[in-house]
Amino acid sequence: MASQFKNYTTDELLKKLKNQKRGAIFHGFIVLFLFIVAVFNTAENGFSFSSFLPLFFLPMQGVFIYEIKKMKKELTLRN
């Protein structure tokens, strides 16, 4: 199966990898913040929708990390 990153030049792929890493870090901080808010909210008010909100965004973080690994693999294949 052909990689979806084969069409990018090396410079474009490096730029995309840099942006993807930034996005993953930012998203990670947002999910961490949501977890902290959920813990405090659950302690004060009991379980509610906001208690489970971070769990909905956790798989998206996994996708970010998976895409970063695929980009790194493509870059190592080119070198």
PDB file of N, CA, C and O in Angstrom, chain B, residues numbered from 101:
ATOM      1  N   MET B 101       0.839  -1.172   0.000  1.00  0.00           N
ATOM      2  CA  MET B 101       0.000   0.000   0.000  1.00  0.00           C
ATOM      3  C   MET B 101       0.887   1.239   0.000  1.00  0.00           C
ATOM      4  O   MET B 101       1.809   1.348   0.809  1.00  0.00           O
ATOM      5  N   ALA B 102       0.614   2.151  -0.888  1.00  0.00           N
ATOM      6  CA  ALA B 102       1.410   3.362  -1.016  1.00  0.00           C
ATOM      7  C   ALA B 102       1.107   4.319   0.133  1.00  0.00           C
ATOM      8  O   ALA B 102      -0.029   4.441   0.591  1.00  0.00           O
ATOM      9  N   SER B 103       2.152   4.984   0.574  1.00  0.00           N
ATOM     10  CA  SER B 103       2.000   5.953   1.657  1.00  0.00           C
ATOM     11  C   SER B 103       1.305   7.208   1.141  1.00  0.00           C
ATOM     12  O   SER B 103       1.505   7.607  -0.007  1.00  0.00           O
ATOM     13  N   GLN B 104       0.497   7.824   1.983  1.00  0.00           N
ATOM     14  CA  GLN B 104      -0.181   9.047   1.574  1.00  0.00           C
ATOM     15  C   GLN B 104       0.786  10.224   1.521  1.00  0.00           C
ATOM     16  O   GLN B 104       0.430  11.293   1.026  1.00  0.00           O
ATOM     17  N   PHE B 105       2.005  10.042   2.025  1.00  0.00           N
ATOM     18  CA  PHE B 105       2.987  11.116   2.051  1.00  0.00           C
ATOM     19  C   PHE B 105       3.988  11.041   0.902  1.00  0.00           C
ATOM     20  O   PHE B 105       4.920  11.842   0.838  1.00  0.00           O
ATOM     21  N   LYS B 106       3.800  10.091   0.002  1.00  0.00           N
ATOM     22  CA  LYS B 106       4.721   9.950  -1.136  1.00  0.00           C
ATOM     23  C   LYS B 106       4.666  11.158  -2.064  1.00  0.00           C
ATOM     24  O   LYS B 106       5.651  11.470  -2.734  1.00  0.00           O
ATOM     25  N   ASN B 107       3.520  11.843  -2.109  1.00  0.00           N
ATOM     26  CA  ASN B 107       3.359  12.967  -3.026  1.00  0.00           C
ATOM     27  C   ASN B 107       4.030  14.240  -2.536  1.00  0.00           C
ATOM     28  O   ASN B 107       4.201  15.185  -3.306  1.00  0.00           O
ATOM     29  N   TYR B 108       4.409  14.277  -1.272  1.00  0.00           N
ATOM     30  CA  TYR B 108       5.045  15.462  -0.710  1.00  0.00           C
ATOM     31  C   TYR B 108       6.543  15.429  -0.955  1.00  0.00           C
ATOM     32  O   TYR B 108       7.159  14.363  -0.959  1.00  0.00           O
ATOM     33  N   THR B 109       7.128  16.610  -1.160  1.00  0.00           N
ATOM     34  CA  THR B 109       8.587  16.699  -1.197  1.00  0.00           C
ATOM     35  C   THR B 109       9.084  16.570   0.236  1.00  0.00           C
ATOM     36  O   THR B 109       8.302  16.633   1.185  1.00  0.00           O
ATOM     37  N   THR B 110      10.388  16.390   0.380  1.00  0.00           N
ATOM     38  CA  THR B 110      10.952  16.245   1.722  1.00  0.00           C
ATOM     39  C   THR B 110      10.746  17.506   2.544  1.00  0.00           C
ATOM     40  O   THR B 110      10.414  17.429   3.727  1.00  0.00           O
ATOM     41  N   ASP B 111      10.943  18.676   1.922  1.00  0.00           N
ATOM     42  CA  ASP B 111      10.742  19.934   2.647  1.00  0.00           C
ATOM     43  C   ASP B 111       9.285  20.109   3.071  1.00  0.00           C
ATOM     44  O   ASP B 111       9.013  20.541   4.192  1.00  0.00           O
ATOM     45  N   GLU B 112       8.355  19.778   2.187  1.00  0.00           N
ATOM     46  CA  GLU B 112       6.937  19.880   2.539  1.00  0.00           C
ATOM     47  C   GLU B 112       6.586  18.914   3.665  1.00  0.00           C
ATOM     48  O   GLU B 112       5.803  19.243   4.555  1.00  0.00           O
ATOM     49  N   LEU B 113       7.169  17.727   3.618  1.00  0.00           N
ATOM     50  CA  LEU B 113       6.900  16.734   4.645  1.00  0.00           C
ATOM     51  C   LEU B 113       7.472  17.175   5.992  1.00  0.00           C
ATOM     52  O   LEU B 113       6.840  16.971   7.029  1.00  0.00           O
ATOM     53  N   LEU B 114       8.658  17.775   5.986  1.00  0.00           N
ATOM     54  CA  LEU B 114       9.233  18.286   7.228  1.00  0.00           C
ATOM     55  C   LEU B 114       8.374  19.403   7.817  1.00  0.00           C
ATOM     56  O   LEU B 114       8.181  19.477   9.030  1.00  0.00           O
ATOM     57  N   LYS B 115       7.864  20.268   6.948  1.00  0.00           N
ATOM     58  CA  LYS B 115       7.010  21.352   7.401  1.00  0.00           C
ATOM     59  C   LYS B 115       5.696  20.804   7.972  1.00  0.00           C
ATOM     60  O   LYS B 115       5.206  21.274   8.999  1.00  0.00           O
ATOM     61  N   LYS B 116       5.144  19.812   7.291  1.00  0.00           N
ATOM     62  CA  LYS B 116       3.900  19.184   7.756  1.00  0.00           C
ATOM     63  C   LYS B 116       4.127  18.464   9.083  1.00  0.00           C
ATOM     64  O   LYS B 116       3.268  18.505   9.963  1.00  0.00           O
ATOM     65  N   LEU B 117       5.267  17.811   9.233  1.00  0.00           N
ATOM     66  CA  LEU B 117       5.598  17.125  10.477  1.00  0.00           C
ATOM     67  C   LEU B 117       5.723  18.122  11.627  1.00  0.00           C
ATOM     68  O   LEU B 117       5.246  17.867  12.733  1.00  0.00           O
ATOM     69  N   LYS B 118       6.364  19.254  11.360  1.00  0.00           N
ATOM     70  CA  LYS B 118       6.513  20.291  12.381  1.00  0.00           C
ATOM     71  C   LYS B 118       5.151  20.817  12.828  1.00  0.00           C
ATOM     72  O   LYS B 118       4.906  20.985  14.022  1.00  0.00           O
ATOM     73  N   ASN B 119       4.269  21.076  11.866  1.00  0.00           N
ATOM     74  CA  ASN B 119       2.931  21.561  12.204  1.00  0.00           C
ATOM     75  C   ASN B 119       2.125  20.496  12.940  1.00  0.00           C
ATOM     76  O   ASN B 119       1.372  20.811  13.861  1.00  0.00           O
ATOM     77  N   GLN B 120       2.281  19.246  12.539  1.00  0.00           N
ATOM     78  CA  GLN B 120       1.555  18.151  13.190  1.00  0.00           C
ATOM     79  C   GLN B 120       2.017  17.995  14.634  1.00  0.00           C
ATOM     80  O   GLN B 120       1.198  17.744  15.519  1.00  0.00           O
ATOM     81  N   LYS B 121       3.326  18.140  14.886  1.00  0.00           N
ATOM     82  CA  LYS B 121       3.838  18.051  16.251  1.00  0.00           C
ATOM     83  C   LYS B 121       3.278  19.180  17.107  1.00  0.00           C
ATOM     84  O   LYS B 121       2.865  18.956  18.245  1.00  0.00           O
ATOM     85  N   ARG B 122       3.262  20.399  16.555  1.00  0.00           N
ATOM     86  CA  ARG B 122       2.694  21.534  17.285  1.00  0.00           C
ATOM     87  C   ARG B 122       1.232  21.281  17.624  1.00  0.00           C
ATOM     88  O   ARG B 122       0.795  21.520  18.750  1.00  0.00           O
ATOM     89  N   GLY B 123       0.486  20.798  16.645  1.00  0.00           N
ATOM     90  CA  GLY B 123      -0.925  20.516  16.861  1.00  0.00           C
ATOM     91  C   GLY B 123      -1.137  19.446  17.917  1.00  0.00           C
ATOM     92  O   GLY B 123      -2.053  19.549  18.733  1.00  0.00           O
ATOM     93  N   ALA B 124      -0.295  18.416  17.907  1.00  0.00           N
ATOM     94  CA  ALA B 124      -0.416  17.335  18.886  1.00  0.00           C
ATOM     95  C   ALA B 124      -0.109  17.835  20.293  1.00  0.00           C
ATOM     96  O   ALA B 124      -0.778  17.452  21.253  1.00  0.00           O
ATOM     97  N   ILE B 125       0.897  18.687  20.412  1.00  0.00           N
ATOM     98  CA  ILE B 125       1.237  19.241  21.728  1.00  0.00           C
ATOM     99  C   ILE B 125       0.111  20.132  22.234  1.00  0.00           C
ATOM    100  O   ILE B 125      -0.292  20.031  23.392  1.00  0.00           O
ATOM    101  N   PHE B 126      -0.394  21.003  21.371  1.00  0.00           N
ATOM    102  CA  PHE B 126      -1.488  21.890  21.753  1.00  0.00           C
ATOM    103  C   PHE B 126      -2.720  21.080  22.152  1.00  0.00           C
ATOM    104  O   PHE B 126      -3.343  21.348  23.179  1.00  0.00           O
ATOM    105  N   HIS B 127      -3.057  20.103  21.345  1.00  0.00           N
ATOM    106  CA  HIS B 127      -4.213  19.255  21.636  1.00  0.00           C
ATOM    107  C   HIS B 127      -4.007  18.483  22.934  1.00  0.00           C
ATOM    108  O   HIS B 127      -4.950  18.292  23.702  1.00  0.00           O
ATOM    109  N   GLY B 128      -2.785  18.041  23.177  1.00  0.00           N
ATOM    110  CA  GLY B 128      -2.481  17.335  24.423  1.00  0.00           C
ATOM    111  C   GLY B 128      -2.718  18.212  25.641  1.00  0.00           C
ATOM    112  O   GLY B 128      -3.260  17.756  26.648  1.00  0.00           O
ATOM    113  N   PHE B 129      -2.303  19.489  25.544  1.00  0.00           N
ATOM    114  CA  PHE B 129      -2.538  20.412  26.656  1.00  0.00           C
ATOM    115  C   PHE B 129      -4.028  20.653  26.870  1.00  0.00           C
ATOM    116  O   PHE B 129      -4.487  20.751  28.008  1.00  0.00           O
ATOM    117  N   ILE B 130      -4.775  20.749  25.790  1.00  0.00           N
ATOM    118  CA  ILE B 130      -6.214  20.952  25.908  1.00  0.00           C
ATOM    119  C   ILE B 130      -6.866  19.742  26.584  1.00  0.00           C
ATOM    120  O   ILE B 130      -7.711  19.904  27.464  1.00  0.00           O
ATOM    121  N   VAL B 131      -6.481  18.546  26.181  1.00  0.00           N
ATOM    122  CA  VAL B 131      -7.048  17.332  26.781  1.00  0.00           C
ATOM    123  C   VAL B 131      -6.657  17.243  28.253  1.00  0.00           C
ATOM    124  O   VAL B 131      -7.478  16.863  29.088  1.00  0.00           O
ATOM    125  N   LEU B 132      -5.407  17.592  28.580  1.00  0.00           N
ATOM    126  CA  LEU B 132      -4.966  17.589  29.971  1.00  0.00           C
ATOM    127  C   LEU B 132      -5.789  18.586  30.791  1.00  0.00           C
ATOM    128  O   LEU B 132      -6.226  18.272  31.898  1.00  0.00           O
ATOM    129  N   PHE B 133      -5.995  19.773  30.250  1.00  0.00           N
ATOM    130  CA  PHE B 133      -6.810  20.781  30.923  1.00  0.00           C
ATOM    131  C   PHE B 133      -8.235  20.271  31.145  1.00  0.00           C
ATOM    132  O   PHE B 133      -8.812  20.467  32.214  1.00  0.00           O
ATOM    133  N   LEU B 134      -8.794  19.616  30.125  1.00  0.00           N
ATOM    134  CA  LEU B 134     -10.141  19.059  30.263  1.00  0.00           C
ATOM    135  C   LEU B 134     -10.198  17.983  31.346  1.00  0.00           C
ATOM    136  O   LEU B 134     -11.182  17.896  32.081  1.00  0.00           O
ATOM    137  N   PHE B 135      -9.147  17.162  31.448  1.00  0.00           N
ATOM    138  CA  PHE B 135      -9.104  16.159  32.502  1.00  0.00           C
ATOM    139  C   PHE B 135      -9.083  16.809  33.881  1.00  0.00           C
ATOM    140  O   PHE B 135      -9.785  16.368  34.793  1.00  0.00           O
ATOM    141  N   ILE B 136      -8.275  17.858  34.030  1.00  0.00           N
ATOM    142  CA  ILE B 136      -8.188  18.552  35.318  1.00  0.00           C
ATOM    143  C   ILE B 136      -9.538  19.159  35.687  1.00  0.00           C
ATOM    144  O   ILE B 136      -9.999  19.019  36.820  1.00  0.00           O
ATOM    145  N   VAL B 137     -10.168  19.832  34.726  1.00  0.00           N
ATOM    146  CA  VAL B 137     -11.485  20.425  34.977  1.00  0.00           C
ATOM    147  C   VAL B 137     -12.504  19.341  35.310  1.00  0.00           C
ATOM    148  O   VAL B 137     -13.342  19.530  36.192  1.00  0.00           O
ATOM    149  N   ALA B 138     -12.440  18.216  34.618  1.00  0.00           N
ATOM    150  CA  ALA B 138     -13.384  17.127  34.857  1.00  0.00           C
ATOM    151  C   ALA B 138     -13.221  16.557  36.261  1.00  0.00           C
ATOM    152  O   ALA B 138     -14.212  16.231  36.915  1.00  0.00           O
ATOM    153  N   VAL B 139     -11.990  16.435  36.727  1.00  0.00           N
ATOM    154  CA  VAL B 139     -11.763  15.900  38.071  1.00  0.00           C
ATOM    155  C   VAL B 139     -12.347  16.839  39.114  1.00  0.00           C
ATOM    156  O   VAL B 139     -13.043  16.401  40.030  1.00  0.00           O
ATOM    157  N   PHE B 140     -12.063  18.134  38.978  1.00  0.00           N
ATOM    158  CA  PHE B 140     -12.600  19.091  39.946  1.00  0.00           C
ATOM    159  C   PHE B 140     -14.120  19.178  39.868  1.00  0.00           C
ATOM    160  O   PHE B 140     -14.796  19.275  40.892  1.00  0.00           O
ATOM    161  N   ASN B 141     -14.650  19.144  38.661  1.00  0.00           N
ATOM    162  CA  ASN B 141     -16.097  19.207  38.493  1.00  0.00           C
ATOM    163  C   ASN B 141     -16.774  17.958  39.072  1.00  0.00           C
ATOM    164  O   ASN B 141     -17.843  18.047  39.677  1.00  0.00           O
ATOM    165  N   THR B 142     -16.158  16.826  38.884  1.00  0.00           N
ATOM    166  CA  THR B 142     -16.713  15.584  39.428  1.00  0.00           C
ATOM    167  C   THR B 142     -16.643  15.587  40.958  1.00  0.00           C
ATOM    168  O   THR B 142     -17.558  15.105  41.625  1.00  0.00           O
ATOM    169  N   ALA B 143     -15.562  16.129  41.506  1.00  0.00           N
ATOM    170  CA  ALA B 143     -15.433  16.186  42.967  1.00  0.00           C
ATOM    171  C   ALA B 143     -16.495  17.086  43.580  1.00  0.00           C
ATOM    172  O   ALA B 143     -17.015  16.794  44.656  1.00  0.00           O
ATOM    173  N   GLU B 144     -16.817  18.177  42.899  1.00  0.00           N
ATOM    174  CA  GLU B 144     -17.790  19.122  43.446  1.00  0.00           C
ATOM    175  C   GLU B 144     -19.243  18.738  43.153  1.00  0.00           C
ATOM    176  O   GLU B 144     -20.096  18.807  44.038  1.00  0.00           O
ATOM    177  N   ASN B 145     -19.521  18.334  41.909  1.00  0.00           N
ATOM    178  CA  ASN B 145     -20.903  18.139  41.484  1.00  0.00           C
ATOM    179  C   ASN B 145     -21.282  16.694  41.196  1.00  0.00           C
ATOM    180  O   ASN B 145     -22.438  16.416  40.877  1.00  0.00           O
ATOM    181  N   GLY B 146     -20.359  15.791  41.298  1.00  0.00           N
ATOM    182  CA  GLY B 146     -20.640  14.407  40.933  1.00  0.00           C
ATOM    183  C   GLY B 146     -20.475  14.212  39.432  1.00  0.00           C
ATOM    184  O   GLY B 146     -20.038  15.118  38.723  1.00  0.00           O
ATOM    185  N   PHE B 147     -20.824  13.036  38.960  1.00  0.00           N
ATOM    186  CA  PHE B 147     -20.637  12.723  37.547  1.00  0.00           C
ATOM    187  C   PHE B 147     -21.640  13.481  36.683  1.00  0.00           C
ATOM    188  O   PHE B 147     -22.818  13.612  37.017  1.00  0.00           O
ATOM    189  N   SER B 148     -21.126  13.971  35.561  1.00  0.00           N
ATOM    190  CA  SER B 148     -21.977  14.640  34.575  1.00  0.00           C
ATOM    191  C   SER B 148     -21.322  14.453  33.208  1.00  0.00           C
ATOM    192  O   SER B 148     -20.326  13.741  33.077  1.00  0.00           O
ATOM    193  N   PHE B 149     -21.886  15.092  32.210  1.00  0.00           N
ATOM    194  CA  PHE B 149     -21.333  14.978  30.863  1.00  0.00           C
ATOM    195  C   PHE B 149     -19.899  15.497  30.805  1.00  0.00           C
ATOM    196  O   PHE B 149     -19.057  14.927  30.110  1.00  0.00           O
ATOM    197  N   SER B 150     -19.620  16.584  31.538  1.00  0.00           N
ATOM    198  CA  SER B 150     -18.268  17.159  31.510  1.00  0.00           C
ATOM    199  C   SER B 150     -17.239  16.230  32.143  1.00  0.00           C
ATOM    200  O   SER B 150     -16.041  16.386  31.908  1.00  0.00           O
ATOM    201  N   SER B 151     -17.687  15.274  32.935  1.00  0.00           N
ATOM    202  CA  SER B 151     -16.758  14.305  33.520  1.00  0.00           C
ATOM    203  C   SER B 151     -16.168  13.389  32.446  1.00  0.00           C
ATOM    204  O   SER B 151     -15.028  12.938  32.556  1.00  0.00           O
ATOM    205  N   PHE B 152     -16.949  13.127  31.426  1.00  0.00           N
ATOM    206  CA  PHE B 152     -16.510  12.206  30.371  1.00  0.00           C
ATOM    207  C   PHE B 152     -16.035  12.913  29.108  1.00  0.00           C
ATOM    208  O   PHE B 152     -15.596  12.256  28.164  1.00  0.00           O
ATOM    209  N   LEU B 153     -16.113  14.223  29.076  1.00  0.00           N
ATOM    210  CA  LEU B 153     -15.731  14.989  27.892  1.00  0.00           C
ATOM    211  C   LEU B 153     -14.292  14.732  27.428  1.00  0.00           C
ATOM    212  O   LEU B 153     -14.069  14.589  26.226  1.00  0.00           O
ATOM    213  N   PRO B 154     -13.310  14.667  28.332  1.00  0.00           N
ATOM    214  CA  PRO B 154     -11.941  14.394  27.865  1.00  0.00           C
ATOM    215  C   PRO B 154     -11.788  13.050  27.167  1.00  0.00           C
ATOM    216  O   PRO B 154     -10.932  12.892  26.296  1.00  0.00           O
ATOM    217  N   LEU B 155     -12.610  12.092  27.544  1.00  0.00           N
ATOM    218  CA  LEU B 155     -12.517  10.759  26.934  1.00  0.00           C
ATOM    219  C   LEU B 155     -12.909  10.774  25.461  1.00  0.00           C
ATOM    220  O   LEU B 155     -12.466   9.919  24.693  1.00  0.00           O
ATOM    221  N   PHE B 156     -13.729  11.732  25.065  1.00  0.00           N
ATOM    222  CA  PHE B 156     -14.118  11.840  23.664  1.00  0.00           C
ATOM    223  C   PHE B 156     -12.975  12.363  22.801  1.00  0.00           C
ATOM    224  O   PHE B 156     -12.891  12.042  21.615  1.00  0.00           O
ATOM    225  N   PHE B 157     -12.095  13.170  23.395  1.00  0.00           N
ATOM    226  CA  PHE B 157     -11.001  13.766  22.646  1.00  0.00           C
ATOM    227  C   PHE B 157      -9.708  12.954  22.706  1.00  0.00           C
ATOM    228  O   PHE B 157      -8.768  13.230  21.960  1.00  0.00           O
ATOM    229  N   LEU B 158      -9.655  11.982  23.564  1.00  0.00           N
ATOM    230  CA  LEU B 158      -8.457  11.160  23.704  1.00  0.00           C
ATOM    231  C   LEU B 158      -8.105  10.369  22.436  1.00  0.00           C
ATOM    232  O   LEU B 158      -6.927  10.312  22.085  1.00  0.00           O
ATOM    233  N   PRO B 159      -9.062   9.760  21.736  1.00  0.00           N
ATOM    234  CA  PRO B 159      -8.702   9.045  20.500  1.00  0.00           C
ATOM    235  C   PRO B 159      -8.107   9.965  19.431  1.00  0.00           C
ATOM    236  O   PRO B 159      -7.271   9.537  18.634  1.00  0.00           O
ATOM    237  N   MET B 160      -8.536  11.220  19.418  1.00  0.00           N
ATOM    238  CA  MET B 160      -7.984  12.159  18.448  1.00  0.00           C
ATOM    239  C   MET B 160      -6.481  12.371  18.696  1.00  0.00           C
ATOM    240  O   MET B 160      -5.709  12.541  17.752  1.00  0.00           O
ATOM    241  N   GLN B 161      -6.081  12.358  19.965  1.00  0.00           N
ATOM    242  CA  GLN B 161      -4.664  12.487  20.288  1.00  0.00           C
ATOM    243  C   GLN B 161      -3.892  11.281  19.758  1.00  0.00           C
ATOM    244  O   GLN B 161      -2.764  11.414  19.284  1.00  0.00           O
ATOM    245  N   GLY B 162      -4.508  10.114  19.842  1.00  0.00           N
ATOM    246  CA  GLY B 162      -3.879   8.919  19.290  1.00  0.00           C
ATOM    247  C   GLY B 162      -3.680   9.018  17.786  1.00  0.00           C
ATOM    248  O   GLY B 162      -2.672   8.548  17.259  1.00  0.00           O
ATOM    249  N   VAL B 163      -4.629   9.622  17.099  1.00  0.00           N
ATOM    250  CA  VAL B 163      -4.508   9.809  15.646  1.00  0.00           C
ATOM    251  C   VAL B 163      -3.362  10.763  15.332  1.00  0.00           C
ATOM    252  O   VAL B 163      -2.596  10.534  14.396  1.00  0.00           O
ATOM    253  N   PHE B 164      -3.245  11.834  16.117  1.00  0.00           N
ATOM    254  CA  PHE B 164      -2.135  12.767  15.929  1.00  0.00           C
ATOM    255  C   PHE B 164      -0.795  12.039  16.043  1.00  0.00           C
ATOM    256  O   PHE B 164       0.089  12.211  15.204  1.00  0.00           O
ATOM    257  N   ILE B 165      -0.658  11.237  17.078  1.00  0.00           N
ATOM    258  CA  ILE B 165       0.602  10.526  17.316  1.00  0.00           C
ATOM    259  C   ILE B 165       0.860   9.501  16.214  1.00  0.00           C
ATOM    260  O   ILE B 165       1.999   9.334  15.778  1.00  0.00           O
ATOM    261  N   TYR B 166      -0.181   8.822  15.765  1.00  0.00           N
ATOM    262  CA  TYR B 166      -0.040   7.843  14.684  1.00  0.00           C
ATOM    263  C   TYR B 166       0.422   8.512  13.389  1.00  0.00           C
ATOM    264  O   TYR B 166       1.285   7.985  12.687  1.00  0.00           O
ATOM    265  N   GLU B 167      -0.152   9.672  13.078  1.00  0.00           N
ATOM    266  CA  GLU B 167       0.244  10.401  11.866  1.00  0.00           C
ATOM    267  C   GLU B 167       1.694  10.863  11.959  1.00  0.00           C
ATOM    268  O   GLU B 167       2.423  10.816  10.967  1.00  0.00           O
ATOM    269  N   ILE B 168       2.114  11.304  13.126  1.00  0.00           N
ATOM    270  CA  ILE B 168       3.500  11.739  13.310  1.00  0.00           C
ATOM    271  C   ILE B 168       4.445  10.560  13.080  1.00  0.00           C
ATOM    272  O   ILE B 168       5.481  10.714  12.433  1.00  0.00           O
ATOM    273  N   LYS B 169       4.098   9.393  13.602  1.00  0.00           N
ATOM    274  CA  LYS B 169       4.935   8.209  13.398  1.00  0.00           C
ATOM    275  C   LYS B 169       5.024   7.838  11.922  1.00  0.00           C
ATOM    276  O   LYS B 169       6.091   7.461  11.437  1.00  0.00           O
ATOM    277  N   LYS B 170       3.900   7.945  11.206  1.00  0.00           N
ATOM    278  CA  LYS B 170       3.926   7.626   9.775  1.00  0.00           C
ATOM    279  C   LYS B 170       4.795   8.617   9.007  1.00  0.00           C
ATOM    280  O   LYS B 170       5.519   8.223   8.093  1.00  0.00           O
ATOM    281  N   MET B 171       4.731   9.891   9.365  1.00  0.00           N
ATOM    282  CA  MET B 171       5.561  10.890   8.684  1.00  0.00           C
ATOM    283  C   MET B 171       7.032  10.648   8.962  1.00  0.00           C
ATOM    284  O   MET B 171       7.858  10.763   8.056  1.00  0.00           O
ATOM    285  N   LYS B 172       7.378  10.310  10.212  1.00  0.00           N
ATOM    286  CA  LYS B 172       8.766  10.028  10.553  1.00  0.00           C
ATOM    287  C   LYS B 172       9.267   8.799   9.794  1.00  0.00           C
ATOM    288  O   LYS B 172      10.411   8.763   9.340  1.00  0.00           O
ATOM    289  N   LYS B 173       8.404   7.796   9.662  1.00  0.00           N
ATOM    290  CA  LYS B 173       8.786   6.589   8.924  1.00  0.00           C
ATOM    291  C   LYS B 173       9.054   6.916   7.457  1.00  0.00           C
ATOM    292  O   LYS B 173      10.018   6.422   6.871  1.00  0.00           O
ATOM    293  N   GLU B 174       8.200   7.746   6.869  1.00  0.00           N
ATOM    294  CA  GLU B 174       8.393   8.150   5.470  1.00  0.00           C
ATOM    295  C   GLU B 174       9.696   8.927   5.299  1.00  0.00           C
ATOM    296  O   GLU B 174      10.403   8.749   4.307  1.00  0.00           O
ATOM    297  N   LEU B 175      10.011   9.786   6.264  1.00  0.00           N
ATOM    298  CA  LEU B 175      11.259  10.543   6.187  1.00  0.00           C
ATOM    299  C   LEU B 175      12.482   9.643   6.315  1.00  0.00           C
ATOM    300  O   LEU B 175      13.488   9.867   5.641  1.00  0.00           O
ATOM    301  N   THR B 176      12.406   8.623   7.176  1.00  0.00           N
ATOM    302  CA  THR B 176      13.546   7.719   7.306  1.00  0.00           C
ATOM    303  C   THR B 176      13.718   6.861   6.054  1.00  0.00           C
ATOM    304  O   THR B 176      14.842   6.504   5.703  1.00  0.00           O
ATOM    305  N   LEU B 177      12.624   6.528   5.380  1.00  0.00           N
ATOM    306  CA  LEU B 177      12.722   5.766   4.143  1.00  0.00           C
ATOM    307  C   LEU B 177      13.376   6.574   3.030  1.00  0.00           C
ATOM    308  O   LEU B 177      14.022   6.016   2.143  1.00  0.00           O
ATOM    309  N   ARG B 178      13.204   7.883   3.084  1.00  0.00           N
ATOM    310  CA  ARG B 178      13.779   8.743   2.045  1.00  0.00           C
ATOM    311  C   ARG B 178      15.254   8.978   2.250  1.00  0.00           C
ATOM    312  O   ARG B 178      15.974   9.255   1.290  1.00  0.00           O
ATOM    313  N   ASN B 179      15.727   8.873   3.493  1.00  0.00           N
ATOM    314  CA  ASN B 179      17.156   9.143   3.767  1.00  0.00           C
ATOM    315  C   ASN B 179      17.976   7.909   3.704  1.00  0.00           C
ATOM    316  O   ASN B 179      19.189   7.962   3.909  1.00  0.00           O
TER     317      ASN B 179
END
